[in-house]
C-alpha cells in the first residue's frame, strides 16, 4: 500500500495543494490511502508500505507533527519526504511552539526539502505546486500595481492596497497575481507562485524561518515600498527550473515505488470525499509532463468504475435492501 500524508487545511489553499497527487496521476496506479497529518490512521501503515510525506512546512512546525512523523518512521521502512519545509517560529512570536523531539532524518529513504541552501545540507527540490497548469498561461490585463495576499491567520495591515487571502480558491489567487504588477504578501505559497509567474514579490511580517530559504529571493518589506520595489528581481527561469527539478525527483520516486510496491488500481472507499475533489481538480486541468501522455479522462473513468464496484461490495453486507439501496445511492451521488 502507498500512503500519502500532508496537511489538508481548507483555510489554506497552498497547504491543501501540497498533496502532490493532485498533479502526478501515476500515483493512482497504486493502492493509495490519503491521510491528513492532523488525523493519521497509523493502524493501517505496515513495515513494507511506502509512505510519502509532503509537501508544506511540516518540519519543526510543532511538537505533534515531529512526533507523528517519527512514529511513521517507526512503522514504515519506506518513507519518502517530498519537498517538505522547515517551519520554525521565533520565541517572541505568538504562534511559537517549543520543539523537543527531533525528526530522525537518517531513517528517511528518499529525502528532499523545499528550502534552498539550508544549513542541514539536505537536497533541494522546490514545492511541487509549480506543476499547477495555470502557470502556463500567464497573461492578463493588469488591474492594480500592488496587490496584497495575506495569510488567513493575520490581520489586514495595508488598507491602501486591494487584498485577498491565502484561503481563497486557487483560481482567485492565480488571477489576482496575474492582474497585479507587484505582490506584497506574508504567505509562503503566494510569494512562490508570484515568483513563478514573473512578478515582483515583497515579503512582510515574516513569522517563520521558511521565508529565509527561497531560491528566488523576494525582497523583505522595509517600510518604504518604493525603495523595496526598486530592489525586486523578476526570475525569468524560475518556473522551468522548478518544474525540471520536480519532474526529475518524481522519476526517482517512481523507481522507488516500482521496487517497493505491488502495482494495482485501488482507492480506499473511506477516501471518496477527498477523491471527489481530486477528480474535479485533475479533470479540469490539462497537465502535460513527461511520461504522462495517457488520457486523464480514461483513467478517471476507470477510477469511477472501480469505486462503484467497491460501493457494491461495501453495501452488500447490509441485509435490509431498502437501507442497502439508500446507502448505495448516497455514495454514488458523491462521485457523480
KAUR-V673832 format. One record per helix or strand of 2 or more residues. SS is the DSSP state (2 for helix, 1 for strand). FROM is the first residue (numbers start at 1). LEN is the number of residues. If there is no record, write none. Layout:
SS/FROM/LEN  SS/FROM/LEN
This chain:
1/2/5  2/13/4  2/20/3  2/25/5  1/31/6  2/42/3  1/50/4  1/56/4  2/63/13  1/78/9  2/105/3  1/110/4  2/128/4  2/133/4  1/144/7  1/162/4  2/170/9  1/180/6  2/188/9  1/200/4  2/209/4  1/219/2  2/225/7  2/238/23  1/266/2  2/269/15  2/296/20  2/321/15
